[in-house]
Amino acid sequence: MTTKAEIIASLKTNYPTLRSGDDEQGYTELSPADYQTTIEGWAINQLARTAADAQADTDKAILLAKFGITADEAKLLLS
Protein backbone atom coordinates (compact mmCIF):
# COMPACT_ATOMS: atom_id res chain seq x y z
CA MET A 1 0.00 0.00 0.00
CA THR A 2 1.20 3.48 -0.82
CA THR A 3 1.90 5.75 2.11
CA LYS A 4 0.80 9.34 2.50
CA ALA A 5 4.44 10.46 2.19
CA GLU A 6 4.82 8.55 -1.09
CA ILE A 7 1.64 10.07 -2.48
CA ILE A 8 2.78 13.56 -1.47
CA ALA A 9 6.16 13.00 -3.14
CA SER A 10 4.44 11.86 -6.33
CA LEU A 11 2.04 14.80 -6.31
CA LYS A 12 4.89 17.25 -5.79
CA THR A 13 6.71 15.71 -8.75
CA ASN A 14 3.61 15.94 -10.95
CA TYR A 15 2.58 19.39 -9.69
CA PRO A 16 5.72 21.34 -8.74
CA THR A 17 3.68 24.56 -8.59
CA LEU A 18 0.00 25.32 -8.16
CA ARG A 19 -1.89 28.43 -9.17
CA SER A 20 -5.31 29.77 -8.32
CA GLY A 21 -7.45 32.21 -10.24
CA ASP A 22 -9.13 32.39 -13.62
CA ASP A 23 -8.58 33.68 -17.14
CA GLU A 24 -10.40 36.96 -16.49
CA GLN A 25 -8.68 38.03 -13.27
CA GLY A 26 -5.41 36.21 -13.78
CA TYR A 27 -3.60 33.56 -11.82
CA THR A 28 -1.41 33.70 -8.76
CA GLU A 29 0.93 31.01 -7.54
CA LEU A 30 0.00 29.48 -4.19
CA SER A 31 2.16 30.38 -1.22
CA PRO A 32 4.38 27.56 0.10
CA ALA A 33 1.99 27.00 3.02
CA ASP A 34 -1.09 26.89 0.78
CA TYR A 35 0.75 24.63 -1.67
CA GLN A 36 1.63 22.18 1.12
CA THR A 37 -1.92 22.24 2.51
CA THR A 38 -3.41 21.57 -0.93
CA ILE A 39 -1.01 18.71 -1.70
CA GLU A 40 -1.65 17.13 1.71
CA GLY A 41 -5.40 17.42 1.16
CA TRP A 42 -5.10 15.69 -2.19
CA ALA A 43 -3.03 12.90 -0.60
CA ILE A 44 -5.58 12.39 2.17
CA ASN A 45 -8.39 12.22 -0.38
CA GLN A 46 -6.47 9.70 -2.48
CA LEU A 47 -5.84 7.52 0.59
CA ALA A 48 -9.54 7.71 1.51
CA ARG A 49 -10.60 6.67 -2.00
CA THR A 50 -8.14 3.79 -1.96
CA ALA A 51 -9.40 2.63 1.42
CA ALA A 52 -13.03 2.89 0.28
CA ASP A 53 -12.26 0.89 -2.87
CA ALA A 54 -10.50 -1.79 -0.83
CA GLN A 55 -13.43 -1.98 1.58
CA ALA A 56 -15.88 -2.31 -1.31
CA ASP A 57 -13.80 -5.16 -2.76
CA THR A 58 -13.75 -6.89 0.62
CA ASP A 59 -17.50 -6.46 1.06
CA LYS A 60 -18.10 -7.86 -2.42
CA ALA A 61 -15.90 -10.90 -1.73
CA ILE A 62 -17.73 -11.57 1.55
CA LEU A 63 -21.12 -11.36 -0.15
CA LEU A 64 -20.05 -13.64 -3.00
CA ALA A 65 -18.72 -16.15 -0.47
CA LYS A 66 -22.04 -16.09 1.39
CA PHE A 67 -23.82 -16.95 -1.85
CA GLY A 68 -21.15 -19.47 -2.79
CA ILE A 69 -20.65 -18.00 -6.26
CA THR A 70 -17.82 -16.35 -8.17
CA ALA A 71 -17.78 -12.81 -9.52
CA ASP A 72 -18.23 -14.17 -13.05
CA GLU A 73 -21.30 -16.15 -11.96
CA ALA A 74 -22.73 -13.03 -10.32
CA LYS A 75 -22.24 -11.10 -13.57
CA LEU A 76 -24.12 -13.82 -15.45
CA LEU A 77 -27.00 -13.62 -12.99
CA LEU A 78 -27.22 -9.86 -13.37
CA SER A 79 -27.06 -9.79 -17.16
Residue pairs with C-beta under 8 A, 6 or more apart in sequence:
1 50
2 47
2 50
4 40
4 43
4 44
4 47
7 42
7 43
7 46
7 47
8 39
8 40
8 43
11 39
11 42
11 43
12 39
15 39
17 29
17 30
17 35
18 29
18 30
18 34
18 35
18 38
18 39
19 27
19 28
19 29
19 30
20 27
20 28
20 30
21 27
21 28
30 38
60 71
64 70
64 71
64 74
67 74
69 77
